[in-house]
Amino acid sequence: MVGAVLLGGPLAHAEPPAEGAPASRPAFSSDSLVGVVVASYTLDLTSQQEGRLQLLKARLGERVTSGQVVAQLELEPLQLETAARQAQLQATQAEVSRTELLLLQAQQRLKREQSIRQFTAAEAVETAETEVALAKVNVELAQARGAEAKALLDSASRNLETARIRAPFAGRITELYQVPGGLVGRATPILRLVSEELKLRFAVPEHIAPTVRAGTLIQVRLPALRVTLKAQVESLAPEVDPSSRHQKAEARLLIDGAMREQLATGLLAEVELAPPPVSKRAP
């Protein structure tokens, strides 16, 4: 997307042709460049797990917000798995409580045997000590099973959550690849999300590149819309393409909401760099 910068002009203006006359093109300098309007982010959303696509909650061209659910896998198998893991965790927690109670009983028995050591056989104390040691091991095993059950429940809960596919940023749906009922996986694109923020991407010849810096204003003409607007350079690639002898550049389009509604990604543009300011010297 290419553009020329008019520092004192309006943000954007249309150029309708005179009545009965063909649309005329403004004269551009020999340094006019060619570019294209692109989205800041474009992403094909996929599922983090395999499953059957149950719902598409966004339509083609619809705006979505960051975090909004745009598609959903079949939830019932995941809900059943989560419920089973929850029950398993509750069982292991009960087992931990039971073994802790048995340990307490063994410790109390040992304490009694130690208090009457002089009146009982030595084997009674040794037996009580062994019971305490075994009870401690049983508690540790139950706690380990509880930790495992908790991890499995967390995994099932995470799978249930990721079955609801959310938009990672605000934007528009520009492509629907799947329909409800189909099987999807990690490598299966479901829909394409394009961010609302638009940029201008263009190439700068190497002999002009030294004059382009971040913050440089450019003027952009979109022939398809017969609109001229401004943009501000954000970045310039630090290398020259060996075949074209150009450097890639990106600029932020200075547009309002009304103009954003008219723009689409992929539009070709003509770009013209602003002439350097003329310094005025006192006579």
C-alpha positions in Angstrom: 0.0 0.0 0.0 1.6 3.1 -1.1 0.9 6.7 -0.1 2.2 10.3 -0.2 2.1 12.4 3.0 0.4 15.8 3.0 1.4 17.3 6.3 -1.2 20.0 6.3 -4.1 18.2 4.5 -7.2 16.6 5.9 -7.0 13.1 7.4 -8.7 11.6 4.3 -10.6 12.9 1.3 -12.4 11.4 -1.6 -11.6 12.5 -5.2 -14.8 12.1 -7.3 -14.4 12.7 -11.0 -16.1 15.6 -12.7 -19.6 14.8 -14.0 -19.3 13.1 -17.4 -15.6 12.9 -17.2 -13.4 9.9 -16.5 -11.7 9.7 -13.1 -8.4 11.5 -13.2 -5.3 10.3 -11.4 -3.2 12.8 -9.4 0.3 13.3 -10.6 2.8 11.5 -8.5 6.5 12.0 -8.5 8.9 9.5 -10.0 9.5 8.3 -6.4 6.0 7.0 -6.0 5.9 3.6 -4.5 3.5 0.7 -4.5 2.1 -0.9 -1.4 -0.8 -2.9 0.0 -3.2 -2.5 3.0 -2.6 -5.3 5.5 -3.9 -6.2 8.9 -1.6 -5.9 11.8 -2.4 -9.5 12.8 -3.9 -12.4 10.8 -4.4 -15.8 12.4 -6.0 -19.1 11.4 -7.5 -20.4 14.7 -7.2 -24.1 15.4 -8.3 -26.3 18.3 -5.8 -27.3 21.0 -7.2 -30.8 21.0 -9.0 -33.2 18.8 -12.8 -33.3 18.8 -15.9 -32.8 16.8 -16.8 -29.2 16.0 -20.2 -28.5 17.6 -20.8 -24.8 17.0 -19.5 -21.9 15.0 -20.4 -18.8 17.1 -19.2 -16.2 14.6 -20.2 -15.4 11.1 -18.2 -14.3 8.1 -17.4 -10.6 8.4 -18.5 -10.4 12.0 -16.6 -8.4 14.5 -15.4 -10.2 17.6 -13.7 -9.0 20.8 -10.6 -10.4 22.5 -11.6 -13.5 24.5 -14.9 -14.0 22.8 -15.9 -17.6 22.1 -16.0 -18.0 18.3 -16.2 -21.8 18.0 -16.9 -24.8 20.3 -16.1 -28.5 20.3 -18.6 -31.1 21.5 -18.6 -30.7 25.3 -20.4 -33.7 26.6 -17.5 -36.2 26.5 -15.2 -33.6 28.2 -17.8 -32.8 30.8 -18.2 -36.5 31.7 -14.4 -36.8 31.9 -14.2 -33.8 34.2 -17.0 -35.3 36.4 -15.2 -38.6 36.7 -11.9 -36.9 37.6 -13.8 -34.9 40.3 -15.2 -38.0 41.8 -11.7 -39.6 41.7 -10.3 -36.7 43.6 -13.0 -36.8 46.2 -12.2 -40.5 46.7 -8.5 -39.9 47.2 -9.2 -37.1 49.6 -11.3 -39.4 51.7 -8.5 -42.0 51.6 -6.1 -39.4 52.8 -8.4 -38.6 55.7 -8.8 -42.3 56.6 -5.0 -43.0 56.6 -4.4 -39.9 58.7 -6.9 -41.1 61.2 -5.2 -44.6 61.3 -1.9 -42.9 61.8 -3.3 -40.9 64.7 -4.6 -44.1 66.3 -1.2 -45.9 65.8 0.6 -42.9 67.4 -1.8 -43.0 70.4 -1.3 -46.8 70.8 2.5 -46.3 70.7 2.3 -43.6 73.3 0.3 -45.9 75.7 2.8 -48.8 75.2 5.7 -46.5 75.9 4.0 -45.2 79.1 3.7 -48.8 80.4 6.9 -50.1 79.0 8.1 -51.4 82.3 5.0 -53.5 82.8 4.8 -55.0 79.2 7.0 -57.0 76.9 9.4 -55.1 74.6 7.7 -56.6 71.6 4.5 -54.6 72.3 6.4 -51.3 71.9 8.2 -52.5 68.8 4.9 -53.6 67.2 3.4 -50.2 68.0 6.4 -48.4 66.4 6.0 -50.5 63.3 2.4 -49.7 63.0 3.1 -46.0 63.2 5.8 -46.3 60.5 3.4 -48.2 58.2 0.6 -45.7 58.9 2.9 -42.8 57.8 3.8 -44.6 54.6 0.0 -45.2 53.9 -0.6 -41.5 54.4 2.2 -40.5 52.0 0.8 -43.0 49.4 -2.7 -41.6 49.8 -1.4 -38.0 49.4 0.5 -39.0 46.3 -2.7 -40.5 44.8 -4.6 -37.3 45.7 -2.0 -35.1 44.0 -2.3 -37.3 40.9 -6.1 -37.1 40.9 -5.8 -33.3 41.3 -3.5 -33.1 38.3 -5.9 -35.3 36.2 -8.8 -33.1 37.2 -6.9 -29.9 36.3 -6.1 -31.5 32.9 -9.7 -32.4 32.3 -10.9 -28.9 33.3 -8.4 -27.3 31.0 -9.5 -29.5 28.1 -13.1 -28.5 28.8 -12.1 -24.9 28.7 -10.0 -25.1 25.6 -12.9 -26.8 23.8 -14.3 -23.3 23.7 -12.1 -21.6 21.1 -11.7 -17.9 21.9 -10.4 -15.0 19.8 -6.9 -14.0 21.0 -7.4 -10.4 19.8 -10.2 -8.2 18.5 -10.9 -8.4 14.8 -13.1 -9.7 12.1 -13.8 -13.2 10.8 -12.6 -13.3 7.1 -12.8 -17.0 6.4 -14.7 -20.1 7.7 -12.9 -23.3 6.9 -15.1 -25.8 8.8 -18.8 -26.6 9.4 -20.3 -28.0 12.6 -20.1 -31.8 12.8 -16.6 -32.2 11.4 -13.6 -33.6 13.2 -10.9 -31.1 14.0 -7.5 -31.2 15.5 -4.4 -29.1 16.2 -3.5 -28.9 12.5 -7.1 -28.1 11.3 -7.8 -24.4 10.8 -11.4 -23.5 11.8 -11.6 -19.9 10.9 -9.4 -16.9 10.1 -9.3 -13.8 12.3 -8.0 -10.5 11.0 -7.3 -7.6 13.4 -9.1 -4.3 13.1 -5.9 -2.4 13.1 -4.7 -1.8 9.5 -1.2 -1.0 8.3 0.4 -0.1 5.0 3.2 -2.4 3.8 5.4 -1.1 1.0 8.9 -1.4 -0.4 11.4 1.4 -0.5 14.2 1.5 -3.1 17.6 1.4 -1.6 18.5 4.9 -2.8 15.5 6.4 -1.0 15.6 4.2 2.1 18.1 6.5 4.0 15.4 9.3 4.0 12.8 7.0 5.6 12.7 6.8 9.4 10.2 5.8 12.0 7.8 8.7 12.3 8.1 9.8 8.6 4.7 10.9 7.2 3.6 9.6 3.9 0.6 10.2 1.6 -1.4 7.2 0.6 -3.7 7.0 -2.4 -6.1 4.1 -2.8 -7.1 4.0 -6.5 -10.0 1.5 -5.9 -11.7 3.9 -3.5 -10.4 7.2 -5.0 -9.3 8.2 -1.5 -6.2 9.9 -0.3 -5.1 9.6 3.3 -2.1 9.9 5.6 0.1 7.3 7.2 3.1 7.3 9.5 6.1 5.0 9.0 6.6 2.6 12.0 9.4 0.4 10.8 11.9 -0.2 8.0 13.6 -3.5 7.5 17.4 -3.3 8.1 18.3 -5.4 5.0 18.0 -4.8 1.3 16.3 -7.5 -0.8 19.1 -8.8 -3.1 16.8 -9.3 -6.1 14.6 -6.2 -6.0 17.1 -3.9 -4.2 14.2 -2.7 -2.0 13.7 -2.5 1.8 10.4 -3.5 3.3 8.6 -0.8 5.3 5.4 -0.6 7.4 3.3 2.5 8.2 0.3 3.1 10.4 -2.7 4.4 8.6 -4.0 7.6 10.2 -7.8 7.0 9.8 -10.9 7.4 11.8 -13.7 4.8 12.4 -15.7 5.9 9.4 -12.8 5.5 7.0 -11.9 2.1 8.6 -15.3 0.8 7.6 -14.5 1.5 3.9 -11.1 -0.2 3.9 -10.3 -3.9 3.3 -7.1 -5.7 3.5 -5.4 -6.4 0.2 -6.2 -3.0 -1.3 -3.4 -1.7 -3.5 -2.0 1.8 -2.8 0.3 4.4 -4.2 2.7 5.9 -1.7 4.6 9.1 -2.0 7.1 10.3 0.6 6.7 13.9 1.8 9.4 16.3 0.4 11.9 17.4 3.0 10.9 20.6 4.8 12.4 23.8 3.5 14.3 25.7 6.1 13.6 29.4 6.3 16.5 31.7 7.0 16.3 35.2 8.2 17.5 37.7 5.6 
